[in-house]
Amino acid sequence: MKLTKKWFIFLLLIWPISFGLGVWDGEYAMSAVTGFGLTITVYYEQQLERLDKQHAASIRDAANSKVMMFVFGALILAFSFGVFFFDQPQVPLLDTIHLVLGALLALRGLLIRSAYEEVTVDSSKTIRL
């Protein structure tokens, strides 16, 4: 099943609403963050199918490497601050997994989007000064 532009826009509107209701009700807020990230990643991953395989593979590799560098840096900082400065050796596992997974998927999708736009923009029509 392909994620069409109409479904993409619909899901981009539904996930923040679900997050707001989840925060208000106390459940499913972090699942909405994961769904939002998954929606962005799937849509822009489908956009890569329009390119040839070599460009698509290089864009995926670049996005994955940037995401992994961000993950390691952010986790080192977060756990260092959490353990040493706030004396919190434990965090709620399920909420953390949903939050981190959603943020990483959204970051990956946005990185793919920016690389895809750079490849598809025709630079021969631009005026350079």
DSSP file with accessible surface (Angstrom, degrees, kcal/mol):
  #  RESIDUE AA STRUCTURE BP1 BP2  ACC     N-H-->O    O-->H-N    N-H-->O    O-->H-N    TCO  KAPPA ALPHA  PHI   PSI    X-CA   Y-CA   Z-CA
    1    1 A M              0   0  205      0, 0.0     2,-0.3     0, 0.0     0, 0.0   0.000 360.0 360.0 360.0 131.0    0.0    0.0    0.0
    2    2 A K        -     0   0  120      1,-0.0     2,-1.0    44,-0.0    41,-0.1  -0.710 360.0-127.2 -92.5 144.9    1.3    3.4   -1.0
    3    3 A L        -     0   0   20     -2,-0.3    43,-0.1    39,-0.1    -1,-0.0  -0.804  32.6-156.1 -90.8 103.2    1.0    6.4    1.3
    4    4 A T     >  -     0   0   70     -2,-1.0     4,-2.4     1,-0.1     5,-0.2  -0.254  29.0-104.2 -76.6 169.6   -0.6    9.0   -1.0
    5    5 A K  H  > S+     0   0  134      1,-0.2     4,-2.5     2,-0.2     5,-0.2   0.876 121.0  53.7 -64.2 -35.2   -0.3   12.7   -0.5
    6    6 A K  H  > S+     0   0  176      2,-0.2     4,-2.4     1,-0.2    -1,-0.2   0.927 111.4  44.6 -65.5 -44.4   -3.9   12.9    0.9
    7    7 A W  H  > S+     0   0  130      2,-0.2     4,-2.9     1,-0.2     5,-0.2   0.877 111.5  55.0 -66.4 -36.6   -3.2   10.2    3.5
    8    8 A F  H  X S+     0   0   15     -4,-2.4     4,-2.3     2,-0.2    -2,-0.2   0.949 110.9  43.3 -61.6 -47.5    0.1   11.9    4.3
    9    9 A I  H  X S+     0   0   86     -4,-2.5     4,-1.3     2,-0.2    -2,-0.2   0.919 113.8  52.3 -65.3 -41.1   -1.6   15.2    5.1
   10   10 A F  H  X S+     0   0  104     -4,-2.4     4,-2.2     1,-0.2     3,-0.4   0.938 111.9  45.2 -60.3 -46.3   -4.4   13.5    7.0
   11   11 A L  H  X S+     0   0   37     -4,-2.9     4,-2.5     1,-0.2    -1,-0.2   0.863 107.8  57.6 -68.3 -34.6   -1.9   11.6    9.2
   12   12 A L  H  < S+     0   0   45     -4,-2.3    -1,-0.2    -5,-0.2    -2,-0.2   0.780 112.3  42.8 -65.4 -25.4    0.1   14.7    9.8
   13   13 A L  H  X S+     0   0  111     -4,-1.3     4,-1.1    -3,-0.4    -2,-0.2   0.826 114.1  50.0 -84.5 -34.8   -3.0   16.3   11.1
   14   14 A I  H  X S+     0   0   55     -4,-2.2     4,-2.9    -5,-0.2     5,-0.2   0.892 101.9  59.7 -73.2 -40.2   -4.2   13.3   13.1
   15   15 A W  H  X S+     0   0   65     -4,-2.5     4,-2.5     1,-0.2     5,-0.2   0.920 106.1  45.9 -62.4 -44.7   -0.9   12.6   15.0
   16   16 A P  H  > S+     0   0   68      0, 0.0     4,-2.5     0, 0.0    -1,-0.2   0.900 113.6  50.7 -63.8 -34.9   -0.6   16.0   16.8
   17   17 A I  H  X S+     0   0  100     -4,-1.1     4,-2.6     2,-0.2     5,-0.2   0.931 111.2  48.2 -64.9 -43.3   -4.3   15.7   17.7
   18   18 A S  H  X S+     0   0   42     -4,-2.9     4,-2.4     1,-0.2    -1,-0.2   0.888 110.5  52.1 -63.1 -38.1   -3.7   12.3   19.1
   19   19 A F  H  X S+     0   0   79     -4,-2.5     4,-2.5    -5,-0.2     5,-0.2   0.933 109.9  48.6 -63.1 -44.5   -0.7   13.5   21.0
   20   20 A G  H  X S+     0   0   40     -4,-2.5     4,-2.2     1,-0.2    -2,-0.2   0.920 113.7  45.5 -62.9 -43.7   -2.8   16.4   22.5
   21   21 A L  H  X S+     0   0  101     -4,-2.6     4,-2.9     1,-0.2     6,-0.3   0.874 112.1  53.3 -66.0 -35.5   -5.5   14.0   23.5
   22   22 A G  H  X S+     0   0    5     -4,-2.4     4,-2.5    -5,-0.2     5,-0.4   0.885 109.7  46.8 -67.4 -37.8   -2.9   11.6   24.9
   23   23 A V  H  < S+     0   0   87     -4,-2.5    -2,-0.2     2,-0.2    -1,-0.2   0.916 115.7  46.2 -68.9 -40.0   -1.3   14.3   27.0
   24   24 A W  H  < S+     0   0  213     -4,-2.2    -2,-0.2    -5,-0.2    -1,-0.2   0.930 122.5  34.8 -68.3 -42.3   -4.7   15.3   28.3
   25   25 A D  H  < S-     0   0  110     -4,-2.9    -2,-0.2     2,-0.2    -1,-0.2   0.748 107.3-123.3 -85.8 -26.1   -5.9   11.8   29.0
   26   26 A G  S  < S+     0   0   61     -4,-2.5     2,-0.3     1,-0.3    -3,-0.2   0.455  76.1  85.6 100.2  -0.3   -2.5   10.5   30.0
   27   27 A E  S    S+     0   0  108     -5,-0.4    -1,-0.3    -6,-0.3    -2,-0.2  -0.947  81.0  14.8-133.6 155.3   -2.1    7.6   27.6
   28   28 A Y  S  > S+     0   0  164     -2,-0.3     4,-1.3     1,-0.1    -6,-0.2   0.548  77.1 122.4  67.5  11.3   -0.9    7.1   24.0
   29   29 A A  H  > S+     0   0   14     -7,-0.4     4,-1.3     2,-0.2     3,-0.2   0.940  77.4  44.8 -68.5 -44.4    0.9   10.4   23.7
   30   30 A M  H  > S+     0   0   47      1,-0.2     4,-2.0     2,-0.2    -1,-0.2   0.816 107.4  59.1 -72.6 -26.8    4.3    8.8   23.0
   31   31 A S  H  > S+     0   0   47      1,-0.2     4,-2.4     2,-0.2    -1,-0.2   0.867 102.5  54.5 -66.3 -33.3    2.7    6.4   20.5
   32   32 A A  H  X S+     0   0    3     -4,-1.3     4,-2.3     2,-0.2    -2,-0.2   0.878 105.4  52.7 -66.7 -35.7    1.5    9.4   18.6
   33   33 A V  H  X S+     0   0   32     -4,-1.3     4,-2.2     2,-0.2    -2,-0.2   0.929 110.3  48.0 -64.9 -42.1    5.1   10.7   18.4
   34   34 A T  H  X S+     0   0   20     -4,-2.0     4,-2.5     1,-0.2    -2,-0.2   0.916 111.5  50.0 -64.1 -42.6    6.2    7.4   17.0
   35   35 A G  H  X S+     0   0    8     -4,-2.4     4,-2.4     2,-0.2    -1,-0.2   0.892 109.0  52.3 -63.1 -38.9    3.3    7.4   14.5
   36   36 A F  H  X S+     0   0   71     -4,-2.3     4,-2.1     2,-0.2    -2,-0.2   0.945 112.1  45.1 -62.3 -47.6    4.2   10.9   13.4
   37   37 A G  H  X S+     0   0    0     -4,-2.2     4,-2.4     1,-0.2    -2,-0.2   0.906 112.7  51.0 -64.0 -40.2    7.9    9.9   12.8
   38   38 A L  H  X S+     0   0   90     -4,-2.5     4,-2.6     1,-0.2     5,-0.3   0.904 108.3  52.6 -65.0 -39.7    6.9    6.8   11.0
   39   39 A T  H  X S+     0   0    9     -4,-2.4     4,-2.2     2,-0.2     5,-0.2   0.935 111.1  46.1 -61.6 -46.0    4.5    8.7    8.7
   40   40 A I  H  X S+     0   0   11     -4,-2.1     4,-2.1     1,-0.2     5,-0.3   0.937 114.6  47.6 -63.7 -44.6    7.2   11.2    7.7
   41   41 A T  H  X S+     0   0   11     -4,-2.4     4,-2.0     1,-0.2    -2,-0.2   0.931 112.7  47.4 -64.5 -45.8    9.8    8.4    7.1
   42   42 A V  H  X S+     0   0   57     -4,-2.6     4,-2.0     2,-0.2    -1,-0.2   0.920 111.7  50.3 -64.1 -42.5    7.5    6.2    5.0
   43   43 A Y  H  X S+     0   0   18     -4,-2.2     4,-1.2    -5,-0.3    -1,-0.2   0.946 115.3  40.7 -63.3 -47.5    6.3    9.1    2.8
   44   44 A Y  H  X S+     0   0   38     -4,-2.1     4,-1.0     1,-0.2    -1,-0.2   0.784 110.1  59.0 -77.0 -22.2    9.8   10.4    2.0
   45   45 A E  H  < S+     0   0   41     -4,-2.0     4,-0.5    -5,-0.3     3,-0.4   0.889 105.1  51.2 -67.7 -37.0   11.1    6.9    1.6
   46   46 A Q  H >< S+     0   0   30     -4,-2.0     3,-1.0     1,-0.2     4,-0.3   0.830 102.4  60.1 -67.8 -31.2    8.5    6.4   -1.1
   47   47 A Q  H >< S+     0   0   17     -4,-1.2     3,-1.3     1,-0.2     4,-0.3   0.818  95.9  62.5 -64.7 -29.8    9.7    9.6   -2.8
   48   48 A L  G >< S+     0   0    1     -4,-1.0     3,-1.3    -3,-0.4    -1,-0.2   0.724  85.8  74.0 -68.3 -20.7   13.1    8.0   -3.2
   49   49 A E  G <  S+     0   0  121     -3,-1.0    -1,-0.3    -4,-0.5    -2,-0.2   0.732  86.7  64.3 -65.6 -18.5   11.6    5.3   -5.4
   50   50 A R  G <  S+     0   0  177     -3,-1.3    -1,-0.3    -4,-0.3    -2,-0.2   0.716  95.1  71.8 -75.7 -22.3   11.3    7.9   -8.2
   51   51 A L  S <  S-     0   0   33     -3,-1.3     2,-0.0    -4,-0.3    65,-0.0  -0.440  98.2 -89.2 -87.4 167.8   15.1    8.3   -8.3
   52   52 A D     >  -     0   0   83     -2,-0.1     4,-2.3     1,-0.1     5,-0.2  -0.319  43.0-105.8 -72.5 163.3   17.5    5.8   -9.7
   53   53 A K  H  > S+     0   0  187      1,-0.2     4,-2.4     2,-0.2     5,-0.2   0.832 115.8  55.1 -64.0 -32.9   18.9    3.2   -7.3
   54   54 A Q  H  > S+     0   0  156      2,-0.2     4,-2.1     1,-0.2    -1,-0.2   0.941 111.3  42.9 -69.1 -45.0   22.3    4.7   -7.0
   55   55 A H  H  > S+     0   0   84      2,-0.2     4,-2.3     1,-0.2    -2,-0.2   0.910 114.9  51.2 -65.2 -42.3   21.1    8.1   -5.9
   56   56 A A  H  X S+     0   0    4     -4,-2.3     4,-2.5     1,-0.2    -2,-0.2   0.913 110.2  48.8 -62.8 -42.2   18.5    6.6   -3.6
   57   57 A A  H  X S+     0   0   42     -4,-2.4     4,-2.5    -5,-0.2    -1,-0.2   0.904 111.2  49.4 -65.5 -40.1   21.1    4.4   -1.9
   58   58 A S  H  X S+     0   0   65     -4,-2.1     4,-2.3     2,-0.2    -1,-0.2   0.898 111.6  49.1 -67.8 -36.4   23.4    7.3   -1.4
   59   59 A I  H  X S+     0   0   10     -4,-2.3     4,-2.6     2,-0.2     5,-0.2   0.931 112.2  48.4 -66.7 -44.0   20.7    9.4    0.1
   60   60 A R  H  X S+     0   0   68     -4,-2.5     4,-2.7     1,-0.2     5,-0.2   0.925 112.1  49.1 -61.3 -44.1   19.6    6.6    2.5
   61   61 A D  H  X S+     0   0  107     -4,-2.5     4,-2.3     2,-0.2    -1,-0.2   0.919 112.2  47.8 -62.7 -42.9   23.2    6.0    3.6
   62   62 A A  H  X S+     0   0   42     -4,-2.3     4,-2.2     2,-0.2    -2,-0.2   0.929 113.6  47.3 -65.1 -42.5   23.8    9.7    4.3
   63   63 A A  H  X S+     0   0    3     -4,-2.6     4,-2.4     1,-0.2    -2,-0.2   0.925 112.6  49.3 -65.7 -42.5   20.5   10.0    6.2
   64   64 A N  H  X S+     0   0   64     -4,-2.7     4,-2.3    -5,-0.2    -1,-0.2   0.906 110.8  49.3 -64.8 -39.7   21.2    6.9    8.3
   65   65 A S  H  X S+     0   0   66     -4,-2.3     4,-2.1    -5,-0.2    -1,-0.2   0.915 111.9  48.3 -68.1 -39.6   24.8    8.0    9.1
   66   66 A K  H  X S+     0   0  124     -4,-2.2     4,-2.1     2,-0.2    -2,-0.2   0.905 111.9  50.1 -65.8 -39.6   23.6   11.4   10.3
   67   67 A V  H  X S+     0   0   12     -4,-2.4     4,-2.6     2,-0.2    -2,-0.2   0.923 110.5  49.4 -64.4 -42.4   20.8    9.9   12.4
   68   68 A M  H  X S+     0   0   90     -4,-2.3     4,-2.4     2,-0.2     5,-0.2   0.901 109.9  50.5 -67.1 -38.1   23.2    7.5   14.0
   69   69 A M  H  X S+     0   0  140     -4,-2.1     4,-2.1     1,-0.2     5,-0.2   0.921 112.1  48.5 -63.7 -40.0   25.7   10.3   14.8
   70   70 A F  H  X S+     0   0  113     -4,-2.1     4,-2.8     2,-0.2     5,-0.3   0.905 110.0  52.8 -65.0 -40.9   22.8   12.2   16.3
   71   71 A V  H  X S+     0   0   20     -4,-2.6     4,-2.8     2,-0.2     5,-0.3   0.948 110.9  44.7 -60.6 -51.5   21.7    9.2   18.4
   72   72 A F  H  X S+     0   0  120     -4,-2.4     4,-2.1     1,-0.2     5,-0.2   0.930 116.5  46.0 -64.0 -42.8   25.0    8.6   19.9
   73   73 A G  H  X S+     0   0   36     -4,-2.1     4,-2.2    -5,-0.2    -1,-0.2   0.932 115.4  45.8 -64.3 -45.8   25.6   12.2   20.8
   74   74 A A  H  X S+     0   0   37     -4,-2.8     4,-3.1    -5,-0.2     5,-0.2   0.902 113.0  49.4 -67.4 -40.7   22.2   12.8   22.2
   75   75 A L  H  X S+     0   0   66     -4,-2.8     4,-2.5    -5,-0.3     5,-0.4   0.908 110.0  50.9 -66.8 -39.7   22.2    9.6   24.3
   76   76 A I  H  X S+     0   0  111     -4,-2.1     4,-1.9    -5,-0.3    -2,-0.2   0.948 115.8  42.1 -61.7 -46.1   25.6   10.4   25.7
   77   77 A L  H  X S+     0   0  104     -4,-2.2     4,-2.7    -5,-0.2     5,-0.3   0.938 115.6  48.7 -66.0 -45.4   24.4   13.8   26.7
   78   78 A A  H  X S+     0   0   60     -4,-3.1     4,-2.7     1,-0.2     5,-0.2   0.936 115.5  41.8 -63.9 -47.1   21.0   12.8   28.0
   79   79 A F  H  X S+     0   0  101     -4,-2.5     4,-2.5    -5,-0.2     5,-0.4   0.860 113.5  53.7 -72.7 -31.2   22.2   10.0   30.1
   80   80 A S  H  X>S+     0   0   46     -4,-1.9     4,-2.1    -5,-0.4     5,-0.6   0.955 114.7  40.4 -65.0 -47.9   25.2   12.0   31.4
   81   81 A F  I  X>S+     0   0  103     -4,-2.7     4,-1.4    -5,-0.2     5,-1.4   0.917 117.3  49.8 -65.4 -42.1   22.9   14.8   32.5
   82   82 A G  I  <5S+     0   0   19     -4,-2.7     6,-2.5    -5,-0.3     4,-0.2   0.913 118.5  35.6 -65.2 -42.7   20.2   12.5   33.8
   83   83 A V  I  <5S+     0   0   60     -4,-2.5     4,-0.4     4,-0.2    -2,-0.2   0.939 127.2  32.3 -79.4 -46.1   22.5   10.3   35.9
   84   84 A F  I  <5S+     0   0  160     -4,-2.1    -3,-0.2    -5,-0.4    -2,-0.2   0.901 128.6  29.1 -84.2 -40.5   25.0   12.8   37.2
   85   85 A F  I  <<S+     0   0  145     -4,-1.4    -3,-0.2    -5,-0.6    -1,-0.1   0.815 131.0  30.6 -93.9 -31.7   23.1   16.0   37.6
   86   86 A F  S   <S-     0   0  143     -5,-1.4    -3,-0.1    -4,-0.2    -2,-0.1   0.441  94.1-131.2-106.7  -2.3   19.6   14.9   38.3
   87   87 A D        +     0   0  128     -4,-0.4    -4,-0.2    -6,-0.3    -3,-0.1   0.911  59.7 139.0  53.8  46.2   20.4   11.7   40.1
   88   88 A Q        +     0   0  115     -6,-2.5    -1,-0.2    -9,-0.1    -4,-0.1  -0.778  21.3 168.5-120.3  86.4   17.9    9.7   38.0
   89   89 A P        +     0   0  100      0, 0.0     2,-0.4     0, 0.0    -1,-0.1   0.631  66.2  57.6 -74.5  -9.4   19.4    6.4   37.0
   90   90 A Q        -     0   0  158     -8,-0.1     0, 0.0    -3,-0.1     0, 0.0  -0.938  58.4-178.3-124.2 144.9   16.1    5.1   35.7
   91   91 A V        -     0   0   74     -2,-0.4     2,-0.4     0, 0.0     5,-0.0  -0.961  46.9 -88.9-131.3 152.0   13.7    6.4   33.1
   92   92 A P     >  -     0   0   91      0, 0.0     4,-1.8     0, 0.0     5,-0.2  -0.487  42.3-152.9 -61.6 118.2   10.3    5.0   32.1
   93   93 A L  H  > S+     0   0  124     -2,-0.4     4,-2.7     2,-0.2     5,-0.2   0.929  83.6  46.8 -67.5 -49.9   11.3    2.5   29.4
   94   94 A L  H  > S+     0   0  115      1,-0.2     4,-2.3     2,-0.2     5,-0.2   0.927 114.5  46.8 -64.3 -43.8    8.3    2.3   27.1
   95   95 A D  H  > S+     0   0   87      1,-0.2     4,-2.4     2,-0.2    -1,-0.2   0.906 113.4  50.2 -63.4 -39.1    7.7    6.1   26.9
   96   96 A T  H  X S+     0   0   42     -4,-1.8     4,-2.8     2,-0.2     5,-0.3   0.919 109.2  50.7 -66.2 -42.1   11.4    6.6   26.2
   97   97 A I  H  X S+     0   0   84     -4,-2.7     4,-2.6     1,-0.2     5,-0.3   0.938 112.8  46.2 -61.7 -45.7   11.4    4.0   23.4
   98   98 A H  H  X S+     0   0   46     -4,-2.3     4,-2.3    -5,-0.2     5,-0.2   0.922 114.8  47.0 -63.9 -43.1    8.4    5.6   21.8
   99   99 A L  H  X S+     0   0   84     -4,-2.4     4,-2.3    -5,-0.2     5,-0.2   0.948 116.1  43.0 -65.9 -46.9    9.8    9.1   22.1
  100  100 A V  H  X S+     0   0   55     -4,-2.8     4,-2.6     2,-0.2     5,-0.2   0.929 115.1  49.6 -66.5 -43.9   13.2    8.3   20.8
  101  101 A L  H  X S+     0   0   79     -4,-2.6     4,-2.5    -5,-0.3     5,-0.2   0.933 112.8  47.1 -62.6 -43.9   11.9    6.1   18.0
  102  102 A G  H  X S+     0   0    1     -4,-2.3     4,-2.3    -5,-0.3    -1,-0.2   0.924 113.3  47.8 -64.4 -42.6    9.5    8.8   16.8
  103  103 A A  H  X S+     0   0   49     -4,-2.3     4,-2.5    -5,-0.2    -1,-0.2   0.918 113.4  47.8 -66.1 -40.1   12.1   11.5   16.9
  104  104 A L  H  X S+     0   0   35     -4,-2.6     4,-2.6     2,-0.2    -2,-0.2   0.905 111.8  48.8 -68.8 -40.6   14.6    9.4   15.0
  105  105 A L  H  X S+     0   0   35     -4,-2.5     4,-2.5    -5,-0.2    -1,-0.2   0.911 112.7  48.5 -65.9 -39.6   12.2    8.4   12.3
  106  106 A A  H  X S+     0   0   16     -4,-2.3     4,-2.4    -5,-0.2    -2,-0.2   0.923 111.9  49.5 -65.3 -41.7   11.1   12.0   11.9
  107  107 A L  H  X S+     0   0   54     -4,-2.5     4,-2.3     2,-0.2    -2,-0.2   0.930 111.5  49.0 -62.4 -43.2   14.7   13.1   11.7
  108  108 A R  H  X S+     0   0   41     -4,-2.6     4,-2.4     1,-0.2    -2,-0.2   0.925 111.4  49.7 -62.9 -43.6   15.5   10.4    9.1
  109  109 A G  H  X S+     0   0    0     -4,-2.5     4,-2.3     1,-0.2    -1,-0.2   0.912 111.5  48.3 -62.6 -40.3   12.5   11.4    7.0
  110  110 A L  H  X S+     0   0   82     -4,-2.4     4,-2.3     2,-0.2    -1,-0.2   0.872 110.5  51.3 -70.6 -34.1   13.4   15.0    7.1
  111  111 A L  H  X S+     0   0   36     -4,-2.3     4,-2.2     2,-0.2    -2,-0.2   0.912 110.9  48.3 -66.3 -40.7   17.0   14.3    6.1
  112  112 A I  H  X S+     0   0    0     -4,-2.4     4,-2.8     1,-0.2    -2,-0.2   0.918 110.2  53.6 -63.9 -40.3   15.7   12.2    3.2
  113  113 A R  H  X S+     0   0   96     -4,-2.3     4,-2.4     1,-0.2    -2,-0.2   0.932 109.6  46.2 -61.4 -46.1   13.4   15.0    2.2
  114  114 A S  H  X S+     0   0   49     -4,-2.3     4,-1.7     1,-0.2    -1,-0.2   0.912 115.0  46.6 -67.0 -38.8   16.2   17.6    2.1
  115  115 A A  H  X S+     0   0   22     -4,-2.2     4,-1.9     2,-0.2    -1,-0.2   0.898 111.7  51.9 -68.9 -37.7   18.5   15.3    0.1
  116  116 A Y  H  X S+     0   0   32     -4,-2.8     4,-2.3     1,-0.2    -2,-0.2   0.912 108.9  50.2 -64.3 -41.2   15.7   14.4   -2.3
  117  117 A E  H  X S+     0   0   86     -4,-2.4     4,-1.5     1,-0.2    -1,-0.2   0.878 108.4  52.8 -67.1 -35.0   14.9   18.0   -3.0
  118  118 A E  H  < S+     0   0  152     -4,-1.7    -1,-0.2    -5,-0.2    -2,-0.2   0.891 111.9  45.8 -65.7 -37.6   18.6   18.8   -3.7
  119  119 A V  H  < S+     0   0   59     -4,-1.9    -2,-0.2     1,-0.2    -1,-0.2   0.903 115.9  44.4 -72.4 -39.3   18.7   16.0   -6.2
  120  120 A T  H  < S+     0   0   69     -4,-2.3     2,-0.3    -5,-0.2    -1,-0.2   0.664  87.5 100.6 -84.9 -16.2   15.5   16.9   -8.0
  121  121 A V  S  < S-     0   0   91     -4,-1.5     2,-0.9    -5,-0.2     3,-0.0  -0.537  73.2-132.5 -72.9 130.5   16.0   20.6   -8.2
  122  122 A D    >   -     0   0   86     -2,-0.3     3,-0.8     1,-0.2     4,-0.1  -0.733  22.1-174.2 -85.3 107.5   17.2   21.7  -11.7
  123  123 A S  G >   +     0   0   65     -2,-0.9     3,-0.8     1,-0.2    -1,-0.2   0.527  69.2  81.3 -82.8  -4.1   20.1   24.0  -11.0
  124  124 A S  G 3  S+     0   0   93      1,-0.2    -1,-0.2     3,-0.0    -2,-0.0   0.752  90.5  52.4 -73.7 -19.5   20.5   24.9  -14.7
  125  125 A K  G <  S+     0   0  174     -3,-0.8    -1,-0.2     2,-0.1     2,-0.2   0.474  87.7 102.1 -94.7  -1.7   17.7   27.5  -14.5
  126  126 A T    <   -     0   0   73     -3,-0.8     2,-0.6    -4,-0.1    -3,-0.0  -0.552  69.6-129.8 -84.6 148.7   19.0   29.4  -11.5
  127  127 A I        -     0   0  154     -2,-0.2     2,-0.5     2,-0.0    -2,-0.1  -0.860  22.0-158.7 -96.8 124.1   20.7   32.7  -11.8
  128  128 A R              0   0  187     -2,-0.6     0, 0.0     0, 0.0     0, 0.0  -0.880 360.0 360.0-107.7 134.9   24.0   32.8  -10.0
  129  129 A L              0   0  215     -2,-0.5    -2,-0.0     0, 0.0     0, 0.0  -0.734 360.0 360.0-102.7 360.0   25.6   36.1   -9.0
